[in-house]
Amino acid sequence: MNKIINIFIFLIILVFASCSTKPKVTQDIYNLRAFAERGLDSANKEIAQGNYASANSLLSEYKRMAVLSDDSSLIARVCLSYGNALYYIGKTNEAFAEWEEAAYEALRAKNPELLSVSRIFKAKGNLMSGRSAAQAVLDEVNRESTNIKKDRFFVAYSWQVKGLALRALSRFKEAEDAMKQSLAIHEKKKSLENSSFDWYTIASIRSLANNTA
């Protein structure tokens, strides 16, 4: 991780050597975006593996890159992941602030799909923290997920949140079916970490179903 942060610092120095506020040179902007995109993928893998503190440190830097590149879509996607990392280390209010910023940036980018994704991330946070009832979360996910079609990982995420809401409502068969939809996508994408989470959640649903049978 230190190596990555050192590279980040080098890039920032390079950028600020050529401009006083934010990068104006096309190549500088491209380099920042490309590095942040690659870093975001790595940070998401850290989150999936449960390395939340490490992901939090990385995403803090990648967010700065995204802001410097003035790419609203990239800022929004970094904020979504950053919110997750913050939530899992107990910084709940900061997490919600990141998800709200993601929604704002999605609006600024005029990207309705990313806006719906942002709302679903926040809905999951509401479910996990008890800020919203499971039925309200399920209704929101059902409504917003119709806009999510391009990014298959976000489609899978929508199914996950739907499954978690259905589990909380004790609708176990529907909950397992929803998680299997997420699992199918993750297995096709060969995402071992996310597939493991799907299987873990399915196991918890089956356990609850047996306990109430």
TIRO-2110 file (N, C-alpha, C; in Angstrom, 1 decimal):
// TIRO-2110
0.8, -1.2, 0.0, N, 1, A
0.0, 0.0, 0.0, CA, 1, A
0.9, 1.3, 0.0, C, 1, A
2.0, 1.2, 0.7, N, 2, A
2.9, 2.4, 0.8, CA, 2, A
3.4, 2.7, -0.6, C, 2, A
3.7, 1.7, -1.4, N, 3, A
4.1, 1.9, -2.8, CA, 3, A
3.1, 2.6, -3.6, C, 3, A
1.8, 2.2, -3.4, N, 4, A
0.8, 2.9, -4.2, CA, 4, A
0.6, 4.3, -3.8, C, 4, A
0.7, 4.6, -2.5, N, 5, A
0.6, 6.0, -2.0, CA, 5, A
1.7, 6.8, -2.5, C, 5, A
2.9, 6.2, -2.5, N, 6, A
4.1, 7.0, -3.0, CA, 6, A
3.9, 7.4, -4.5, C, 6, A
3.4, 6.4, -5.2, N, 7, A
3.1, 6.7, -6.7, CA, 7, A
2.1, 7.8, -6.8, C, 7, A
1.1, 7.8, -5.9, N, 8, A
0.0, 8.8, -5.9, CA, 8, A
0.7, 10.2, -5.6, C, 8, A
1.5, 10.3, -4.6, N, 9, A
2.2, 11.5, -4.3, CA, 9, A
3.0, 12.0, -5.4, C, 9, A
3.7, 11.1, -6.1, N, 10, A
4.5, 11.5, -7.2, CA, 10, A
3.7, 12.1, -8.3, C, 10, A
2.5, 11.5, -8.6, N, 11, A
1.6, 12.0, -9.6, CA, 11, A
1.1, 13.4, -9.3, C, 11, A
0.7, 13.5, -8.0, N, 12, A
0.2, 14.8, -7.6, CA, 12, A
1.2, 15.9, -7.7, C, 12, A
2.5, 15.6, -7.3, N, 13, A
3.5, 16.6, -7.5, CA, 13, A
3.7, 17.0, -9.0, C, 13, A
3.6, 15.9, -9.8, N, 14, A
3.8, 16.1, -11.3, CA, 14, A
2.7, 17.0, -11.8, C, 14, A
1.5, 16.8, -11.3, N, 15, A
0.3, 17.6, -11.8, CA, 15, A
0.5, 19.1, -11.3, C, 15, A
0.8, 19.2, -10.0, N, 16, A
0.8, 20.6, -9.5, CA, 16, A
2.1, 21.4, -10.0, C, 16, A
3.0, 20.6, -10.5, N, 17, A
4.2, 21.3, -11.1, CA, 17, A
3.8, 22.0, -12.4, C, 17, A
2.7, 21.6, -13.0, N, 18, A
2.2, 22.1, -14.3, CA, 18, A
1.0, 23.1, -14.2, C, 18, A
0.4, 23.1, -13.0, N, 19, A
-0.7, 24.0, -12.8, CA, 19, A
-0.9, 24.3, -11.3, C, 19, A
-1.6, 25.4, -11.0, N, 20, A
-1.6, 25.9, -9.7, CA, 20, A
-2.8, 25.4, -8.9, C, 20, A
-3.9, 25.0, -9.6, N, 21, A
-5.1, 24.6, -8.9, CA, 21, A
-5.5, 23.2, -9.2, C, 21, A
-5.9, 22.9, -10.5, N, 22, A
-6.2, 21.6, -10.9, CA, 22, A
-5.7, 21.3, -12.3, C, 22, A
-5.5, 20.1, -12.7, N, 23, A
-4.9, 19.8, -14.0, CA, 23, A
-5.6, 20.4, -15.2, C, 23, A
-4.9, 21.1, -16.0, N, 24, A
-5.5, 21.7, -17.2, CA, 24, A
-5.0, 20.9, -18.5, C, 24, A
-3.9, 20.3, -18.4, N, 25, A
-3.3, 19.5, -19.5, CA, 25, A
-4.1, 18.2, -19.7, C, 25, A
-4.5, 17.9, -20.9, N, 26, A
-5.3, 16.8, -21.1, CA, 26, A
-4.6, 15.5, -20.7, C, 26, A
-3.3, 15.4, -20.9, N, 27, A
-2.6, 14.1, -20.5, CA, 27, A
-2.5, 14.0, -19.0, C, 27, A
-2.4, 15.1, -18.3, N, 28, A
-2.4, 15.0, -16.8, CA, 28, A
-3.7, 14.5, -16.3, C, 28, A
-4.8, 15.0, -16.9, N, 29, A
-6.1, 14.6, -16.5, CA, 29, A
-6.3, 13.1, -16.8, C, 29, A
-5.9, 12.7, -18.0, N, 30, A
-6.0, 11.3, -18.4, CA, 30, A
-5.3, 10.4, -17.4, C, 30, A
-4.1, 10.8, -17.0, N, 31, A
-3.3, 10.0, -16.1, CA, 31, A
-3.9, 9.8, -14.8, C, 31, A
-4.5, 10.9, -14.3, N, 32, A
-5.1, 10.9, -13.0, CA, 32, A
-6.3, 10.0, -13.0, C, 32, A
-7.2, 10.1, -14.0, N, 33, A
-8.4, 9.3, -14.2, CA, 33, A
-8.0, 7.8, -14.3, C, 33, A
-7.0, 7.5, -15.1, N, 34, A
-6.6, 6.1, -15.4, CA, 34, A
-6.1, 5.5, -14.1, C, 34, A
-5.3, 6.2, -13.3, N, 35, A
-4.7, 5.7, -12.1, CA, 35, A
-5.8, 5.5, -11.1, C, 35, A
-6.7, 6.5, -11.0, N, 36, A
-7.8, 6.3, -10.0, CA, 36, A
-8.8, 5.2, -10.4, C, 36, A
-9.0, 5.0, -11.7, N, 37, A
-9.9, 3.9, -12.1, CA, 37, A
-9.2, 2.5, -11.7, C, 37, A
-7.9, 2.4, -12.0, N, 38, A
-7.3, 1.1, -11.6, CA, 38, A
-7.3, 0.9, -10.1, C, 38, A
-7.0, 2.0, -9.4, N, 39, A
-7.0, 2.0, -7.9, CA, 39, A
-8.3, 1.6, -7.3, C, 39, A
-9.4, 2.1, -8.0, N, 40, A
-10.7, 1.9, -7.5, CA, 40, A
-11.0, 0.4, -7.5, C, 40, A
-10.6, -0.3, -8.6, N, 41, A
-10.8, -1.7, -8.7, CA, 41, A
-10.1, -2.5, -7.6, C, 41, A
-8.8, -2.0, -7.3, N, 42, A
-8.1, -2.7, -6.3, CA, 42, A
-8.7, -2.5, -4.9, C, 42, A
-9.2, -1.2, -4.7, N, 43, A
-9.8, -0.9, -3.4, CA, 43, A
-11.1, -1.7, -3.2, C, 43, A
-11.9, -1.9, -4.3, N, 44, A
-13.1, -2.7, -4.2, CA, 44, A
-12.8, -4.2, -3.8, C, 44, A
-11.7, -4.7, -4.3, N, 45, A
-11.3, -6.0, -4.0, CA, 45, A
-10.9, -6.1, -2.5, C, 45, A
-10.2, -5.0, -2.0, N, 46, A
-9.9, -5.0, -0.6, CA, 46, A
-11.1, -5.0, 0.3, C, 46, A
-12.2, -4.3, -0.1, N, 47, A
-13.4, -4.3, 0.6, CA, 47, A
-14.1, -5.7, 0.6, C, 47, A
-14.1, -6.3, -0.6, N, 48, A
-14.7, -7.6, -0.7, CA, 48, A
-14.0, -8.7, 0.1, C, 48, A
-12.7, -8.5, 0.4, N, 49, A
-11.9, -9.4, 1.2, CA, 49, A
-11.9, -9.0, 2.7, C, 49, A
-12.7, -8.0, 3.0, N, 50, A
-12.8, -7.6, 4.4, CA, 50, A
-11.7, -6.7, 4.9, C, 50, A
-10.8, -6.2, 4.0, N, 51, A
-9.7, -5.3, 4.4, CA, 51, A
-10.1, -3.9, 4.4, C, 51, A
-11.0, -3.5, 5.3, N, 52, A
-11.7, -2.2, 5.2, CA, 52, A
-10.8, -1.1, 5.6, C, 52, A
-9.9, -1.2, 6.5, N, 53, A
-9.0, -0.1, 6.9, CA, 53, A
-8.1, 0.2, 5.7, C, 53, A
-7.6, -0.8, 5.1, N, 54, A
-6.7, -0.6, 3.9, CA, 54, A
-7.4, 0.0, 2.8, C, 54, A
-8.6, -0.4, 2.5, N, 55, A
-9.5, 0.2, 1.5, CA, 55, A
-9.8, 1.6, 1.8, C, 55, A
-10.0, 1.9, 3.0, N, 56, A
-10.3, 3.3, 3.4, CA, 56, A
-9.2, 4.2, 3.1, C, 56, A
-8.0, 3.8, 3.4, N, 57, A
-6.8, 4.6, 3.1, CA, 57, A
-6.6, 4.9, 1.7, C, 57, A
-6.8, 3.8, 0.9, N, 58, A
-6.6, 3.9, -0.6, CA, 58, A
-7.7, 4.8, -1.2, C, 58, A
-8.9, 4.6, -0.8, N, 59, A
-10.0, 5.4, -1.4, CA, 59, A
-9.9, 6.9, -1.0, C, 59, A
-9.4, 7.2, 0.1, N, 60, A
-9.2, 8.6, 0.5, CA, 60, A
-8.3, 9.3, -0.6, C, 60, A
-7.2, 8.6, -1.0, N, 61, A
-6.3, 9.1, -2.0, CA, 61, A
-7.0, 9.1, -3.4, C, 61, A
-7.7, 8.1, -3.8, N, 62, A
-8.3, 8.0, -5.1, CA, 62, A
-9.4, 9.0, -5.3, C, 62, A
-10.0, 9.4, -4.1, N, 63, A
-11.1, 10.4, -4.2, CA, 63, A
-10.4, 11.8, -4.6, C, 63, A
-9.3, 12.0, -4.0, N, 64, A
-8.6, 13.3, -4.3, CA, 64, A
-8.2, 13.3, -5.8, C, 64, A
-7.8, 12.2, -6.3, N, 65, A
-7.4, 12.1, -7.7, CA, 65, A
-8.7, 12.4, -8.6, C, 65, A
-9.8, 11.8, -8.2, N, 66, A
-11.0, 11.9, -9.0, CA, 66, A
-11.5, 13.4, -9.0, C, 66, A
-11.4, 14.0, -7.8, N, 67, A
-11.8, 15.4, -7.7, CA, 67, A
-10.9, 16.3, -8.6, C, 67, A
-9.6, 16.0, -8.5, N, 68, A
-8.6, 16.8, -9.3, CA, 68, A
-8.9, 16.6, -10.8, C, 68, A
-9.3, 15.5, -11.2, N, 69, A
-9.6, 15.2, -12.6, CA, 69, A
-11.0, 15.8, -13.0, C, 69, A
-11.8, 16.2, -12.0, N, 70, A
-13.1, 16.8, -12.3, CA, 70, A
-14.0, 15.9, -13.1, C, 70, A
-14.0, 14.6, -12.8, N, 71, A
-14.8, 13.6, -13.5, CA, 71, A
-15.9, 13.2, -12.5, C, 71, A
-17.1, 13.7, -12.7, N, 72, A
-18.3, 13.5, -11.8, CA, 72, A
-18.6, 12.0, -11.7, C, 72, A
-18.6, 11.3, -12.8, N, 73, A
-18.9, 9.9, -12.7, CA, 73, A
-17.9, 9.1, -11.9, C, 73, A
-16.6, 9.4, -12.1, N, 74, A
-15.6, 8.8, -11.3, CA, 74, A
-15.7, 9.1, -9.8, C, 74, A
-15.9, 10.4, -9.6, N, 75, A
-16.1, 10.9, -8.2, CA, 75, A
-17.2, 10.1, -7.5, C, 75, A
-18.3, 10.0, -8.2, N, 76, A
-19.5, 9.2, -7.7, CA, 76, A
-19.1, 7.8, -7.3, C, 76, A
-18.4, 7.1, -8.2, N, 77, A
-18.1, 5.7, -8.0, CA, 77, A
-17.1, 5.5, -6.9, C, 77, A
-16.2, 6.4, -6.8, N, 78, A
-15.2, 6.4, -5.7, CA, 78, A
-16.0, 6.6, -4.4, C, 78, A
-16.9, 7.6, -4.3, N, 79, A
-17.6, 7.9, -3.1, CA, 79, A
-18.5, 6.7, -2.7, C, 79, A
-19.0, 6.0, -3.6, N, 80, A
-19.8, 4.8, -3.3, CA, 80, A
-19.0, 3.8, -2.5, C, 80, A
-17.8, 3.5, -3.1, N, 81, A
-16.9, 2.5, -2.4, CA, 81, A
-16.4, 3.0, -1.1, C, 81, A
-16.0, 4.3, -1.1, N, 82, A
-15.5, 5.0, 0.1, CA, 82, A
-16.5, 4.9, 1.2, C, 82, A
-17.8, 5.1, 0.9, N, 83, A
-18.8, 5.0, 1.8, CA, 83, A
-18.9, 3.6, 2.5, C, 83, A
-18.8, 2.6, 1.6, N, 84, A
-18.8, 1.2, 2.2, CA, 84, A
-17.7, 1.0, 3.1, C, 84, A
-16.5, 1.4, 2.7, N, 85, A
-15.3, 1.2, 3.6, CA, 85, A
-15.4, 1.9, 4.9, C, 85, A
-15.9, 3.2, 4.8, N, 86, A
-16.2, 3.9, 6.1, CA, 86, A
-17.2, 3.3, 7.0, C, 86, A
-18.3, 2.8, 6.3, N, 87, A
-19.3, 2.1, 7.1, CA, 87, A
-18.8, 0.9, 7.9, C, 87, A
-18.0, 0.1, 7.2, N, 88, A
-17.5, -1.1, 7.8, CA, 88, A
-16.5, -0.9, 8.9, C, 88, A
-15.9, 0.3, 9.0, N, 89, A
-15.0, 0.6, 10.1, CA, 89, A
-15.7, 1.4, 11.2, C, 89, A
-17.0, 1.5, 11.0, N, 90, A
-17.8, 2.2, 12.1, CA, 90, A
-18.0, 3.7, 11.9, C, 90, A
-17.6, 4.3, 10.8, N, 91, A
-17.8, 5.7, 10.6, CA, 91, A
-19.1, 5.9, 9.8, C, 91, A
-20.2, 5.7, 10.5, N, 92, A
-21.5, 5.7, 9.8, CA, 92, A
-21.9, 7.0, 9.2, C, 92, A
-21.8, 8.1, 9.9, N, 93, A
-22.2, 9.4, 9.4, CA, 93, A
-21.3, 9.8, 8.2, C, 93, A
-20.0, 9.5, 8.3, N, 94, A
-19.2, 9.8, 7.1, CA, 94, A
-19.5, 9.0, 5.9, C, 94, A
-19.9, 7.7, 6.2, N, 95, A
-20.3, 6.9, 5.1, CA, 95, A
-21.6, 7.4, 4.3, C, 95, A
-22.6, 7.8, 5.1, N, 96, A
-23.8, 8.4, 4.5, CA, 96, A
-23.4, 9.7, 3.7, C, 96, A
-22.5, 10.5, 4.2, N, 97, A
-22.1, 11.7, 3.5, CA, 97, A
-21.5, 11.4, 2.2, C, 97, A
-20.7, 10.3, 2.1, N, 98, A
-20.1, 9.9, 0.8, CA, 98, A
-21.2, 9.4, -0.1, C, 98, A
-22.2, 8.6, 0.3, N, 99, A
-23.2, 8.2, -0.6, CA, 99, A
-24.1, 9.3, -1.1, C, 99, A
-24.3, 10.3, -0.2, N, 100, A
-25.0, 11.5, -0.6, CA, 100, A
-24.2, 12.3, -1.7, C, 100, A
-22.9, 12.4, -1.5, N, 101, A
-22.1, 13.1, -2.4, CA, 101, A
-22.1, 12.3, -3.8, C, 101, A
-22.1, 11.0, -3.7, N, 102, A
-22.2, 10.2, -4.9, CA, 102, A
-23.4, 10.5, -5.7, C, 102, A
-24.6, 10.7, -5.0, N, 103, A
-25.8, 11.0, -5.7, CA, 103, A
-25.7, 12.4, -6.3, C, 103, A
-25.1, 13.3, -5.6, N, 104, A
-25.0, 14.7, -6.2, CA, 104, A
-24.1, 14.7, -7.4, C, 104, A
-23.0, 13.9, -7.4, N, 105, A
-22.1, 13.9, -8.6, CA, 105, A
-22.8, 13.1, -9.7, C, 105, A
-23.6, 12.1, -9.4, N, 106, A
-24.4, 11.5, -10.5, CA, 106, A
-25.3, 12.4, -11.2, C, 106, A
-26.0, 13.3, -10.4, N, 107, A
-26.8, 14.3, -10.9, CA, 107, A
-26.0, 15.3, -11.8, C, 107, A
-24.9, 15.7, -11.3, N, 108, A
-24.0, 16.6, -12.0, CA, 108, A
-23.6, 16.0, -13.4, C, 108, A
-23.4, 14.7, -13.4, N, 109, A
-23.0, 14.0, -14.6, CA, 109, A
-24.1, 13.7, -15.5, C, 109, A
-25.3, 13.9, -15.0, N, 110, A
-26.6, 13.6, -15.8, CA, 110, A
-26.6, 12.1, -16.1, C, 110, A
-26.4, 11.3, -15.1, N, 111, A
-26.3, 9.9, -15.2, CA, 111, A
-27.4, 9.2, -14.3, C, 111, A
-28.6, 9.0, -14.9, N, 112, A
-29.6, 8.5, -14.1, CA, 112, A
-29.4, 7.1, -13.5, C, 112, A
-28.6, 6.3, -14.2, N, 113, A
-28.3, 4.9, -13.8, CA, 113, A
-27.4, 5.0, -12.5, C, 113, A
-26.4, 5.9, -12.6, N, 114, A
-25.5, 6.0, -11.4, CA, 114, A
-26.2, 6.6, -10.2, C, 114, A
-27.2, 7.5, -10.5, N, 115, A
-28.0, 8.1, -9.5, CA, 115, A
-28.8, 7.0, -8.7, C, 115, A
-29.4, 6.1, -9.5, N, 116, A
-30.1, 5.0, -8.9, CA, 116, A
-29.2, 4.1, -8.1, C, 116, A
-28.0, 3.8, -8.6, N, 117, A
-27.0, 3.0, -7.9, CA, 117, A
-26.7, 3.7, -6.5, C, 117, A
-26.5, 5.0, -6.6, N, 118, A
-26.2, 5.7, -5.3, CA, 118, A
-27.3, 5.6, -4.3, C, 118, A
-28.5, 5.7, -4.8, N, 119, A
-29.7, 5.5, -3.9, CA, 119, A
-29.7, 4.2, -3.3, C, 119, A
-29.4, 3.1, -4.0, N, 120, A
-29.4, 1.8, -3.5, CA, 120, A
-28.3, 1.5, -2.5, C, 120, A
-27.1, 2.1, -2.7, N, 121, A
-26.0, 2.0, -1.7, CA, 121, A
-26.5, 2.6, -0.4, C, 121, A
-27.1, 3.8, -0.5, N, 122, A
-27.6, 4.5, 0.7, CA, 122, A
-28.7, 3.6, 1.3, C, 122, A
-29.6, 3.0, 0.5, N, 123, A
-30.7, 2.2, 1.0, CA, 123, A
-30.1, 1.0, 1.8, C, 123, A
-29.0, 0.4, 1.3, N, 124, A
-28.4, -0.7, 2.1, CA, 124, A
-27.9, -0.2, 3.4, C, 124, A
-27.3, 1.0, 3.4, N, 125, A
-26.8, 1.6, 4.7, CA, 125, A
-28.0, 1.8, 5.6, C, 125, A
-29.1, 2.3, 5.1, N, 126, A
-30.3, 2.5, 5.9, CA, 126, A
-30.8, 1.2, 6.5, C, 126, A
-30.8, 0.1, 5.7, N, 127, A
-31.2, -1.2, 6.2, CA, 127, A
-30.3, -1.7, 7.3, C, 127, A
-29.0, -1.7, 7.0, N, 128, A
-28.0, -2.2, 8.0, CA, 128, A
-28.0, -1.5, 9.3, C, 128, A
-28.2, -0.2, 9.2, N, 129, A
-28.1, 0.7, 10.4, CA, 129, A
-29.4, 0.8, 11.1, C, 129, A
-30.5, 0.3, 10.5, N, 130, A
-31.8, 0.4, 11.1, CA, 130, A
-32.5, 1.7, 10.9, C, 130, A
-32.0, 2.5, 10.0, N, 131, A
-32.5, 3.9, 9.8, CA, 131, A
-33.8, 3.8, 9.0, C, 131, A
-34.0, 2.7, 8.2, N, 132, A
-35.2, 2.5, 7.4, CA, 132, A
-35.7, 1.1, 7.6, C, 132, A
-37.0, 1.0, 7.5, N, 133, A
-37.6, -0.4, 7.6, CA, 133, A
-37.3, -1.2, 6.4, C, 133, A
-37.3, -2.5, 6.5, N, 134, A
-36.9, -3.4, 5.4, CA, 134, A
-37.8, -3.2, 4.2, C, 134, A
-39.1, -3.0, 4.5, N, 135, A
-40.1, -2.9, 3.4, CA, 135, A
-39.8, -1.6, 2.6, C, 135, A
-39.5, -0.5, 3.3, N, 136, A
-39.2, 0.7, 2.6, CA, 136, A
-37.9, 0.6, 1.7, C, 136, A
-36.9, -0.1, 2.3, N, 137, A
-35.7, -0.4, 1.5, CA, 137, A
-36.0, -1.3, 0.3, C, 137, A
-36.8, -2.3, 0.5, N, 138, A
-37.2, -3.2, -0.6, CA, 138, A
-37.9, -2.4, -1.7, C, 138, A
-38.8, -1.5, -1.3, N, 139, A
-39.6, -0.7, -2.3, CA, 139, A
-38.6, 0.2, -3.1, C, 139, A
-37.7, 0.8, -2.4, N, 140, A
-36.8, 1.7, -3.1, CA, 140, A
-35.9, 0.9, -4.1, C, 140, A
-35.4, -0.3, -3.6, N, 141, A
-34.5, -1.1, -4.5, CA, 141, A
-35.3, -1.5, -5.7, C, 141, A
-36.5, -2.0, -5.5, N, 142, A
-37.4, -2.4, -6.7, CA, 142, A
-37.6, -1.2, -7.7, C, 142, A
-37.7, -0.1, -7.1, N, 143, A
-38.0, 1.1, -8.0, CA, 143, A
-36.7, 1.5, -8.7, C, 143, A
-35.6, 1.6, -8.0, N, 144, A
-34.4, 2.2, -8.6, CA, 144, A
-33.6, 1.1, -9.5, C, 144, A
-33.8, -0.1, -9.2, N, 145, A
-33.0, -1.2, -9.9, CA, 145, A
-33.5, -1.3, -11.4, C, 145, A
-34.6, -0.8, -11.7, N, 146, A
-35.1, -0.8, -13.1, CA, 146, A
-34.2, 0.1, -14.0, C, 146, A
-33.5, 1.0, -13.4, N, 147, A
-32.6, 1.9, -14.1, CA, 147, A
-31.2, 1.4, -14.3, C, 147, A
-30.9, 0.3, -13.7, N, 148, A
-29.5, -0.2, -13.7, CA, 148, A
-29.4, -1.4, -14.7, C, 148, A
-28.7, -1.1, -15.8, N, 149, A
-28.6, -2.1, -16.8, CA, 149, A
-27.2, -2.4, -17.3, C, 149, A
-26.4, -1.3, -17.3, N, 150, A
-25.1, -1.4, -18.0, CA, 150, A
-24.0, -2.2, -17.2, C, 150, A
-23.8, -1.7, -15.9, N, 151, A
-22.7, -2.3, -15.1, CA, 151, A
-23.3, -3.5, -14.4, C, 151, A
-22.8, -4.7, -14.7, N, 152, A
-23.3, -6.0, -14.2, CA, 152, A
-23.0, -6.1, -12.7, C, 152, A
-21.9, -5.5, -12.2, N, 153, A
-21.6, -5.5, -10.8, CA, 153, A
-22.7, -4.7, -10.0, C, 153, A
-23.1, -3.6, -10.6, N, 154, A
-24.1, -2.8, -9.9, CA, 154, A
-25.5, -3.5, -10.0, C, 154, A
-25.7, -4.3, -11.0, N, 155, A
-26.9, -5.1, -11.1, CA, 155, A
-26.9, -6.1, -10.0, C, 155, A
-25.8, -6.8, -9.8, N, 156, A
-25.6, -7.8, -8.8, CA, 156, A
-25.8, -7.1, -7.4, C, 156, A
-25.3, -6.0, -7.2, N, 157, A
-25.4, -5.3, -5.9, CA, 157, A
-26.8, -5.0, -5.6, C, 157, A
-27.6, -4.6, -6.6, N, 158, A
-29.0, -4.4, -6.4, CA, 158, A
-29.7, -5.7, -5.9, C, 158, A
-29.4, -6.8, -6.6, N, 159, A
-30.0, -8.1, -6.1, CA, 159, A
-29.6, -8.4, -4.7, C, 159, A
-28.3, -8.1, -4.4, N, 160, A
-27.9, -8.4, -3.0, CA, 160, A
-28.7, -7.6, -2.0, C, 160, A
-28.9, -6.3, -2.2, N, 161, A
-29.6, -5.5, -1.3, CA, 161, A
-31.1, -5.9, -1.2, C, 161, A
-31.6, -6.3, -2.3, N, 162, A
-33.0, -6.9, -2.4, CA, 162, A
-33.1, -8.1, -1.5, C, 162, A
-32.1, -9.0, -1.7, N, 163, A
-32.0, -10.2, -0.9, CA, 163, A
-31.9, -10.0, 0.6, C, 163, A
-31.1, -9.0, 1.0, N, 164, A
-31.0, -8.7, 2.4, CA, 164, A
-32.3, -8.1, 3.0, C, 164, A
-33.0, -7.3, 2.2, N, 165, A
-34.2, -6.7, 2.7, CA, 165, A
-35.3, -7.8, 2.8, C, 165, A
-35.3, -8.7, 1.8, N, 166, A
-36.3, -9.8, 1.9, CA, 166, A
-36.0, -10.8, 3.1, C, 166, A
-34.7, -10.9, 3.4, N, 167, A
-34.3, -11.8, 4.5, CA, 167, A
-34.8, -11.1, 5.8, C, 167, A
-34.7, -9.8, 5.9, N, 168, A
-35.2, -9.1, 7.1, CA, 168, A
-36.7, -9.2, 7.2, C, 168, A
-37.4, -9.4, 6.1, N, 169, A
-38.8, -9.5, 6.1, CA, 169, A
-39.3, -10.9, 6.3, C, 169, A
-38.3, -11.8, 6.5, N, 170, A
-38.6, -13.3, 6.6, CA, 170, A
-39.2, -13.9, 5.4, C, 170, A
-39.0, -13.3, 4.2, N, 171, A
-39.4, -13.9, 3.0, CA, 171, A
-38.2, -14.6, 2.4, C, 171, A
-38.0, -15.8, 3.0, N, 172, A
-36.7, -16.5, 2.8, CA, 172, A
-36.5, -17.1, 1.4, C, 172, A
-37.6, -17.6, 0.8, N, 173, A
-37.5, -18.2, -0.6, CA, 173, A
-37.1, -17.1, -1.6, C, 173, A
-37.8, -15.9, -1.5, N, 174, A
-37.5, -14.8, -2.3, CA, 174, A
-36.2, -14.2, -2.1, C, 174, A
-35.8, -14.2, -0.8, N, 175, A
-34.4, -13.7, -0.5, CA, 175, A
-33.3, -14.6, -1.1, C, 175, A
-33.5, -15.9, -1.0, N, 176, A
-32.5, -16.8, -1.6, CA, 176, A
-32.5, -16.6, -3.1, C, 176, A
-33.6, -16.5, -3.7, N, 177, A
-33.7, -16.4, -5.2, CA, 177, A
-33.0, -15.1, -5.6, C, 177, A
-33.1, -14.0, -4.8, N, 178, A
-32.5, -12.7, -5.2, CA, 178, A
-31.0, -12.9, -5.1, C, 178, A
-30.5, -13.5, -4.0, N, 179, A
-29.1, -13.7, -3.8, CA, 179, A
-28.5, -14.6, -4.9, C, 179, A
-29.3, -15.6, -5.4, N, 180, A
-28.8, -16.4, -6.5, CA, 180, A
-28.6, -15.6, -7.8, C, 180, A
-29.4, -14.6, -8.0, N, 181, A
-29.3, -13.7, -9.1, CA, 181, A
-27.9, -13.0, -9.1, C, 181, A
-27.6, -12.5, -7.9, N, 182, A
-26.3, -11.9, -7.7, CA, 182, A
-25.2, -12.9, -7.9, C, 182, A
-25.3, -14.0, -7.3, N, 183, A
-24.3, -15.1, -7.4, CA, 183, A
-24.0, -15.4, -8.9, C, 183, A
-25.1, -15.5, -9.7, N, 184, A
-24.9, -15.9, -11.1, CA, 184, A
-24.0, -14.9, -11.8, C, 184, A
-24.2, -13.6, -11.5, N, 185, A
-23.4, -12.6, -12.1, CA, 185, A
-22.0, -12.6, -11.7, C, 185, A
-21.8, -12.8, -10.4, N, 186, A
-20.4, -12.8, -9.8, CA, 186, A
-19.7, -14.0, -10.3, C, 186, A
-20.3, -15.2, -10.4, N, 187, A
-19.6, -16.4, -10.9, CA, 187, A
-19.3, -16.2, -12.4, C, 187, A
-20.1, -15.6, -13.1, N, 188, A
-19.8, -15.4, -14.5, CA, 188, A
-18.7, -14.4, -14.7, C, 188, A
-18.6, -13.4, -13.8, N, 189, A
-17.5, -12.5, -13.8, CA, 189, A
-16.2, -13.0, -13.1, C, 189, A
-16.3, -14.2, -12.6, N, 190, A
-15.2, -14.8, -11.9, CA, 190, A
-14.7, -14.0, -10.7, C, 190, A
-15.7, -13.4, -10.0, N, 191, A
-15.4, -12.6, -8.8, CA, 191, A
-15.6, -13.5, -7.6, C, 191, A
-14.5, -14.0, -7.1, N, 192, A
-14.5, -15.0, -6.1, CA, 192, A
-14.9, -14.4, -4.7, C, 192, A
-14.4, -13.2, -4.4, N, 193, A
-14.8, -12.6, -3.2, CA, 193, A
-16.3, -12.3, -3.1, C, 193, A
-16.8, -11.7, -4.1, N, 194, A
-18.3, -11.4, -4.1, CA, 194, A
-19.1, -12.6, -4.1, C, 194, A
-18.7, -13.7, -4.8, N, 195, A
-19.4, -14.9, -4.8, CA, 195, A
-19.4, -15.5, -3.5, C, 195, A
-18.3, -15.4, -2.7, N, 196, A
-18.2, -15.9, -1.4, CA, 196, A
-19.3, -15.2, -0.5, C, 196, A
-19.4, -13.9, -0.6, N, 197, A
-20.4, -13.2, 0.2, CA, 197, A
-21.8, -13.7, -0.2, C, 197, A
-22.1, -13.9, -1.5, N, 198, A
-23.4, -14.4, -1.9, CA, 198, A
-23.7, -15.7, -1.2, C, 198, A
-22.7, -16.6, -1.3, N, 199, A
-22.9, -18.0, -0.7, CA, 199, A
-23.1, -17.8, 0.9, C, 199, A
-22.3, -17.0, 1.5, N, 200, A
-22.5, -16.8, 2.9, CA, 200, A
-23.9, -16.3, 3.3, C, 200, A
-24.4, -15.3, 2.5, N, 201, A
-25.7, -14.8, 2.8, CA, 201, A
-26.8, -15.9, 2.5, C, 201, A
-26.6, -16.6, 1.4, N, 202, A
-27.6, -17.7, 1.1, CA, 202, A
-27.6, -18.7, 2.3, C, 202, A
-26.4, -19.0, 2.8, N, 203, A
-26.4, -20.0, 4.0, CA, 203, A
-27.1, -19.4, 5.2, C, 203, A
-27.0, -18.1, 5.4, N, 204, A
-27.6, -17.4, 6.6, CA, 204, A
-29.2, -17.4, 6.3, C, 204, A
-29.6, -17.3, 5.1, N, 205, A
-31.0, -17.3, 4.8, CA, 205, A
-31.6, -18.7, 5.0, C, 205, A
-30.9, -19.7, 4.6, N, 206, A
-31.3, -21.1, 4.8, CA, 206, A
-31.4, -21.4, 6.3, C, 206, A
-30.4, -20.9, 7.0, N, 207, A
-30.4, -21.2, 8.5, CA, 207, A
-31.6, -20.6, 9.1, C, 207, A
-31.9, -19.3, 8.8, N, 208, A
-33.1, -18.7, 9.3, CA, 208, A
-34.4, -19.4, 8.9, C, 208, A
-34.4, -19.8, 7.7, N, 209, A
-35.6, -20.5, 7.2, CA, 209, A
-35.9, -21.8, 8.0, C, 209, A
-34.8, -22.5, 8.3, N, 210, A
-34.9, -23.8, 9.0, CA, 210, A
-35.4, -23.5, 10.5, C, 210, A
-34.8, -22.4, 11.0, N, 211, A
-35.2, -22.1, 12.4, CA, 211, A
-36.6, -21.7, 12.6, C, 211, A
-37.3, -21.2, 11.5, N, 212, A
-38.6, -20.7, 11.6, CA, 212, A
-39.6, -21.8, 11.0, C, 212, A
-39.1, -22.9, 10.4, N, 213, A
-39.9, -23.8, 9.8, CA, 213, A
-40.8, -24.6, 10.8, C, 213, A
END
